[in-house]
Amino acid sequence: MKLINNILIGLLLSGLFFTSCEEFKIGDDFVSQQPEQIGVNQDTIFSKKLYADQVLVKAYTSLPYPIATAQKARFGGDFTDALTSLSYSACHYGGARSQYYVGSYSAGTVNSNSVFYYNTASIWMGLRYSWLVIENIDKVPDMLESEKLHAKAEARMIIATQCANLLRNFGGFPLIDHSISADETFHYPRATFEESVNFIVKLIDESIPDLPWKETADNDGRMTKAYAMGLKLRVLLFAASPLFNDAEPYLAGEASDKHLTWYGNYDKSRWSDAEQAGKDFIDELEKTGGYSLVQADTKDMDGYRAAFNKAYFTRNNGEVLLSIRKAYRNLYSKAFCGGADNYAHAQSPTLTYANMFSFADGSDFPSDFDWENAPTDPFANRDPRFYETILTNGRAYKNRKSELYVTGRDRPTDATNGTGLLMYKFSQDYTSATSIGAVDSWPEMRLSEVYLSYAEAINEANDGPNTTAYDMINKVRNRVGLPNLSAGLSQEEFRKAVLRERALEFGYEEVRWYDVIRWKMKESFMSDIQGVNMYIDSSKPTGYRYELFTITPSRVWKNDWSAKWYLSAFPINEINKNYGLIQNPGW
């Protein structure tokens, strides 16, 4: 009976998906068939709670999942960190290398290998399904009023999540505020940046009263009040940042003239709005509880590593505010870029990233370290997050020790593409107990992001940090055994400390790229991508000789910089549909 019901629901949803007008298509398959042609209408879909629930579930499947999967891998299987100075993609068909490093990305070439693909059908499917729930759920006869309110709140949050991603990749976007019908006029111009931000915040504010602060374990992955409040902070922090909140646009053009890519001025109160969103979250957390950073069982390297690993990798851990799933068990370590060994090689942390991690006592790695005659292992005794993010030589790996010296099993030759360092996060060590077939999920937002975002907003809104800002960043540092941040920092010093902490905490979690663009970090685009080769050499103090190298050729933007790279290009085929898109400057 369950199988029959699932088949029936699948048929009904197929009909619902193809409900709209043939002439108007956003994305690959936004609409194509009339419901009357297949004998299904919305009244049928919303005649029972069972069917209506499945519409909402279908909308959930549209949420972003940046981990590479066997089918329809986002960004060609790359992480956005590969566009920053923190990582390098060696995957020849990944989006970073095939489009961005060589400069082939443009409005005419944008596709599913781009960092954000506007035409992706799932985005628009998610919006449509969500609006259908909002507009029709009240018709369902066998649902309680509280269930209907909850469903509408979840649907609004799915829309808000999708729109937040549109915002941080494009700026202002078309405001699709209903399920499109076949008989309406198809004109959906880009809204201004301010209108787009307000649209998202309004959706969030309308959702908050009807969502639980935290879901039960069996409903982990569904929208909560905590995630809604965290997303509001993320959006307002992004909007207050210099890319959009400045006296001048990042690049001149029609979109900037019409305030589609910025507010049109600088207003410090936007940082205050973000600060208030952070305070509202913390006040609710202190009142209600339910979430906390995962803490170490033992106050040593192993304990801190285990706590950090659990914080991003384990479902229902009390720290993740929203997790997103593709399947119960993953396949990415087998499917991505060929065999299992290739996943880590394809995403290579840079030496720049490795050097950002402090020692375990909180002291910085020395900028003048003598690599030629390294007195000690340069990768020893680091911040515990280093070992959960980056794999280097001589560490536990695949039930043995990693061999990342040249001629070793994990770096057979110095001609091997990469940086000499391997990605550990998510891929981990390729054993059946970890990455291969593990129960996995994507940590769309963790509590530590709220802490660090709130700290940043306080610093910017008040021309420097206060005790609360220090408390927020220190919670994140203390979780992995690092001491408190030095007191008495200036606004600029604290800003750098927060952005660095975000880079260390959220490696390969889709945070660094958006920090780089919102703060207009031109230097990150123009820096060399460095790696390190290790050679066995008994004459050296560590038994290894270290040679630094710069990856060539350089990324195209290093020597031909343009601020256009801060935002993505709308595909030219969408511009040509004349429903109101104006291209971002430079594209």
Secondary structure in CASP SS format (residue, H / E / C, confidence):
PFRMAT SS
TARGET T0000
AUTHOR 0000-0000-0000
METHOD secondary structure of the structure
MODEL  1
M C 1.00
K H 1.00
L H 1.00
I H 1.00
N H 1.00
N H 1.00
I H 1.00
L H 1.00
I H 1.00
G H 1.00
L H 1.00
L H 1.00
L H 1.00
S H 1.00
G H 1.00
L H 1.00
F H 1.00
F C 1.00
T C 1.00
S C 1.00
C C 1.00
E C 1.00
E C 1.00
F C 1.00
K C 1.00
I C 1.00
G C 1.00
D C 1.00
D C 1.00
F C 1.00
V C 1.00
S C 1.00
Q C 1.00
Q C 1.00
P H 1.00
E H 1.00
Q H 1.00
I H 1.00
G C 1.00
V C 1.00
N C 1.00
Q H 1.00
D H 1.00
T H 1.00
I H 1.00
F C 1.00
S C 1.00
K C 1.00
K H 1.00
L H 1.00
Y H 1.00
A H 1.00
D H 1.00
Q H 1.00
V H 1.00
L H 1.00
V H 1.00
K H 1.00
A H 1.00
Y H 1.00
T C 1.00
S C 1.00
L C 1.00
P C 1.00
Y C 1.00
P C 1.00
I C 1.00
A C 1.00
T C 1.00
A C 1.00
Q C 1.00
K C 1.00
A C 1.00
R H 1.00
F H 1.00
G H 1.00
G H 1.00
D C 1.00
F C 1.00
T H 1.00
D H 1.00
A H 1.00
L H 1.00
T C 1.00
S C 1.00
L C 1.00
S E 1.00
Y E 1.00
S E 1.00
A C 1.00
C C 1.00
H C 1.00
Y C 1.00
G C 1.00
G H 1.00
A H 1.00
R H 1.00
S H 1.00
Q H 1.00
Y H 1.00
Y H 1.00
V C 1.00
G C 1.00
S C 1.00
Y C 1.00
S C 1.00
A C 1.00
G C 1.00
T C 1.00
V C 1.00
N C 1.00
S C 1.00
N C 1.00
S C 1.00
V C 1.00
F C 1.00
Y C 1.00
Y C 1.00
N C 1.00
T C 1.00
A H 1.00
S H 1.00
I H 1.00
W H 1.00
M H 1.00
G H 1.00
L H 1.00
R H 1.00
Y H 1.00
S H 1.00
W H 1.00
L H 1.00
V H 1.00
I H 1.00
E H 1.00
N H 1.00
I H 1.00
D H 1.00
K H 1.00
V C 1.00
P C 1.00
D C 1.00
M C 1.00
L C 1.00
E H 1.00
S H 1.00
E H 1.00
K H 1.00
L H 1.00
H H 1.00
A H 1.00
K H 1.00
A H 1.00
E H 1.00
A H 1.00
R H 1.00
M H 1.00
I H 1.00
I H 1.00
A H 1.00
T H 1.00
Q H 1.00
C H 1.00
A H 1.00
N H 1.00
L H 1.00
L H 1.00
R H 1.00
N H 1.00
F H 1.00
G C 1.00
G C 1.00
F C 1.00
P E 1.00
L C 1.00
I C 1.00
D C 1.00
H C 1.00
S C 1.00
I C 1.00
S C 1.00
A C 1.00
D C 1.00
E C 1.00
T C 1.00
F C 1.00
H C 1.00
Y C 1.00
P C 1.00
R E 1.00
A C 1.00
T C 1.00
F H 1.00
E H 1.00
E H 1.00
S H 1.00
V H 1.00
N H 1.00
F H 1.00
I H 1.00
V H 1.00
K H 1.00
L H 1.00
I H 1.00
D H 1.00
E H 1.00
S H 1.00
I H 1.00
P H 1.00
D H 1.00
L C 1.00
P C 1.00
W C 1.00
K C 1.00
E C 1.00
T C 1.00
A H 1.00
D H 1.00
N H 1.00
D C 1.00
G C 1.00
R C 1.00
M C 1.00
T C 1.00
K H 1.00
A H 1.00
Y H 1.00
A H 1.00
M H 1.00
G H 1.00
L H 1.00
K H 1.00
L H 1.00
R H 1.00
V H 1.00
L H 1.00
L H 1.00
F H 1.00
A H 1.00
A H 1.00
S C 1.00
P C 1.00
L C 1.00
F C 1.00
N C 1.00
D C 1.00
A C 1.00
E C 1.00
P C 1.00
Y C 1.00
L C 1.00
A C 1.00
G C 1.00
E H 1.00
A H 1.00
S H 1.00
D H 1.00
K C 1.00
H C 1.00
L C 1.00
T C 1.00
W C 1.00
Y C 1.00
G C 1.00
N C 1.00
Y C 1.00
D C 1.00
K C 1.00
S H 1.00
R H 1.00
W H 1.00
S H 1.00
D H 1.00
A H 1.00
E H 1.00
Q H 1.00
A H 1.00
G H 1.00
K H 1.00
D H 1.00
F H 1.00
I H 1.00
D H 1.00
E H 1.00
L H 1.00
E H 1.00
K H 1.00
T H 1.00
G C 1.00
G C 1.00
Y C 1.00
S C 1.00
L C 1.00
V C 1.00
Q C 1.00
A C 1.00
D C 1.00
T C 1.00
K C 1.00
D C 1.00
M H 1.00
D H 1.00
G H 1.00
Y H 1.00
R H 1.00
A H 1.00
A H 1.00
F H 1.00
N H 1.00
K H 1.00
A H 1.00
Y H 1.00
F H 1.00
T C 1.00
R C 1.00
N C 1.00
N C 1.00
G C 1.00
E C 1.00
V E 1.00
L E 1.00
L E 1.00
S E 1.00
I E 1.00
R C 1.00
K C 1.00
A C 1.00
Y C 1.00
R E 1.00
N C 1.00
L C 1.00
Y H 1.00
S H 1.00
K H 1.00
A H 1.00
F C 1.00
C C 1.00
G C 1.00
G C 1.00
A C 1.00
D C 1.00
N H 1.00
Y H 1.00
A H 1.00
H H 1.00
A H 1.00
Q E 1.00
S E 1.00
P E 1.00
T C 1.00
L H 1.00
T H 1.00
Y H 1.00
A H 1.00
N H 1.00
M H 1.00
F C 1.00
S C 1.00
F E 1.00
A C 1.00
D C 1.00
G C 1.00
S C 1.00
D C 1.00
F C 1.00
P C 1.00
S C 1.00
D C 1.00
F C 1.00
D C 1.00
W C 1.00
E C 1.00
N C 1.00
A C 1.00
P C 1.00
T C 1.00
D C 1.00
P C 1.00
F C 1.00
A C 1.00
N C 1.00
R E 1.00
D C 1.00
P H 1.00
R H 1.00
F H 1.00
Y H 1.00
E H 1.00
T H 1.00
I E 1.00
L E 1.00
T C 1.00
N C 1.00
G C 1.00
R C 1.00
A E 1.00
Y E 1.00
K C 1.00
N C 1.00
R E 1.00
K E 1.00
S C 1.00
E C 1.00
L C 1.00
Y E 1.00
V C 1.00
T C 1.00
G E 1.00
R C 1.00
D C 1.00
R E 1.00
P C 1.00
T C 1.00
D C 1.00
A C 1.00
T C 1.00
N C 1.00
G C 1.00
T C 1.00
G C 1.00
L C 1.00
L E 1.00
M E 1.00
Y C 1.00
K C 1.00
F C 1.00
S C 1.00
Q C 1.00
D C 1.00
Y C 1.00
T C 1.00
S C 1.00
A C 1.00
T C 1.00
S C 1.00
I C 1.00
G C 1.00
A C 1.00
V E 1.00
D C 1.00
S C 1.00
W E 1.00
P E 1.00
E E 1.00
M E 1.00
R E 1.00
L H 1.00
S H 1.00
E H 1.00
V H 1.00
Y H 1.00
L H 1.00
S H 1.00
Y H 1.00
A H 1.00
E H 1.00
A H 1.00
I H 1.00
N H 1.00
E H 1.00
A H 1.00
N C 1.00
D C 1.00
G C 1.00
P C 1.00
N C 1.00
T H 1.00
T H 1.00
A H 1.00
Y H 1.00
D H 1.00
M H 1.00
I H 1.00
N H 1.00
K H 1.00
V H 1.00
R H 1.00
N H 1.00
R H 1.00
V C 1.00
G C 1.00
L C 1.00
P C 1.00
N C 1.00
L C 1.00
S C 1.00
A C 1.00
G C 1.00
L C 1.00
S C 1.00
Q H 1.00
E H 1.00
E H 1.00
F H 1.00
R H 1.00
K H 1.00
A H 1.00
V H 1.00
L H 1.00
R H 1.00
E H 1.00
R H 1.00
A H 1.00
L H 1.00
E H 1.00
F C 1.00
G C 1.00
Y C 1.00
E C 1.00
E C 1.00
V C 1.00
R H 1.00
W H 1.00
Y H 1.00
D H 1.00
V H 1.00
I H 1.00
R H 1.00
W C 1.00
K C 1.00
M C 1.00
K H 1.00
E H 1.00
S H 1.00
F H 1.00
M H 1.00
S C 1.00
D C 1.00
I C 1.00
Q E 1.00
G E 1.00
V E 1.00
N E 1.00
M E 1.00
Y E 1.00
I E 1.00
D C 1.00
S C 1.00
S C 1.00
K C 1.00
P C 1.00
T C 1.00
G C 1.00
Y E 1.00
R E 1.00
Y E 1.00
E E 1.00
L E 1.00
F E 1.00
T E 1.00
I C 1.00
T C 1.00
P C 1.00
S C 1.00
R C 1.00
V H 1.00
W H 1.00
K H 1.00
N H 1.00
D C 1.00
W C 1.00
S C 1.00
A H 1.00
K H 1.00
W H 1.00
Y H 1.00
L C 1.00
S C 1.00
A C 1.00
F C 1.00
P C 1.00
I H 1.00
N H 1.00
E H 1.00
I H 1.00
N C 1.00
K C 1.00
N C 1.00
Y C 1.00
G C 1.00
L C 1.00
I C 1.00
Q C 1.00
N C 1.00
P C 1.00
G C 1.00
W C 1.00
END
